[in-house]
Amino acid sequence: MTLIEKNKINRRIAILSLIVALGVVLHRLEVLIPLPSPWIKLGLANVMSLVTLIFFGLRDAVTVTLLRIMLGSIIGGTFLSPTFFLSL
């Protein structure tokens, strides 16, 4: 593997990591928005999954979505709860 190929792989991983981080931030900021019903959410974090799907493909979009859900639920304190499993 050449240096250019390694740089492309590292760049892709860095960009996907930033997308996951931004998705987690949007996931947590969504809690602050008041909604008329407690079980309805806007789904702002799903925008990051759609961006990944458009620019990187299905495999990376699924990876970003699963990482975002897991990290967001760990930070929010709902990991392995019924709401976590419903979000999968």
Secondary structure as GFF3:
##gff-version 3
##sequence-region A 1 88
A	DSSP	alpha_helix	3	29	.	.	.	ID=ss1
A	DSSP	three_ten_helix	30	32	.	.	.	ID=ss2
A	DSSP	alpha_helix	46	56	.	.	.	ID=ss3
A	DSSP	alpha_helix	58	76	.	.	.	ID=ss4
A	DSSP	alpha_helix	82	87	.	.	.	ID=ss5
###
